[in-house]
Amino acid sequence: MKALLAFVSLAFVSLAIFSVSAHAATQAEAEAAVADAKRAEAAAAQYNNRWVPAEAALAAAEKAIAAQAWDEAVAQATKARAMGLRAVEQSKEQETAWHDAVIR
């Protein structure tokens, strides 16, 4: 199940990145993608489970916006959002997984 979730998450990130590269992103799209990524990171922070690669991708997205590289900003923000959401999923799963592993 965990492997399937990881595969689906990776497939989603790949699909999102490739679908974004089909057209040139606008500044508004880049800013919206970064805002979505920040919300996902904030959700992960509520579980005290922020992933370093997600934070790096978010920083790269913000740097790309500063350089007016909209496509790169959207790609990095999409990556950061996916990892932030996966961190939340992981936290929720681990809230009960320890119980199943320890108490029998």
N, C-alpha and C positions, 0 to 999 in steps of 0.2 A: 504494500500500500504506500509506504513512504517513497519507494523507488518510482512508483507510478505518479505520485504527486510531484516529485522532483522533475520527472520527465515532462509532465504536462506544464509545469511552470516554465521549464526551459523552452518548450515548444511555443508557449505563449509569448515569451520574451523574443524569441527568434522571429516569430510571425509578426509581432508588433514592430520590430526593428526593420524587417524587410518590407513591410507594407508602408512604413513611413518613408523609406527610401525611394518609393515609386514616384513621389512628387516633391518639389522643393517646399520645405516647411516655411511658414511665416513666423514673424516675431510673436504674434498672438498665440500661435500654436505652441511655440517653444515655451512661452511664459506659462501657458495653461498646463503643459506637461510638467514643468518644474513645480508648479503649485500642487498638482496631483501627487508628485513624488514627495513633496514636503509633508503633505497630509498622511501619506503612507508611512513616512519616517516618524512622524509624530505619534501615529498609532503604535508603531513598534516601540517607541520610547515609553509609552504607557505601560508596556509589558517589560520594560527594562531589557529589551532585546534588540538593540540597534546593531546591525551588521556593518562592520568596517567597509567591506566592498560597496555596500549601498550608500554609505556616507561619501565614499570616494567618487562614486558615479554621480551623486547629487552635486558635489563640489565641481566635478568636471562639466556638468550641465550648466551650472551657474557661470563658470569660466567661459564656456562656449557662447552663452548669451552675451557676456561682456564683449566677446570678440565678434559678435553678430554672425556666428556660425549656427544658424537656426536648425539645420538638419542634425548636426552633431549634438546640439542641446536637446532636441527631442529624443534622439537615440539614447543618450546618457540618462535623461530623466525617465524614460520608459523603463530602462534597466533598473534604475534606483527604485522606481515605484514597484516593480515586480518583486525585487528583493525585500522591500519593506513589507509588502503584503505577505510574502512567504515567511518572513520573520514573525509576523502576527500569527499566521497559521501554525507555525512551529510552537510558539508559546502556548497557544490554546491546546494543541495536541499534548504537549508536555505536562500541562496541568493535571491531566488524568493518567497519562502513560506511566508515570512512576508508580501509581497505585496498582496498576495491572501487573507491573514487573515485580513489585515488592510484596504485596499482600496477595496471598493465594488461599 
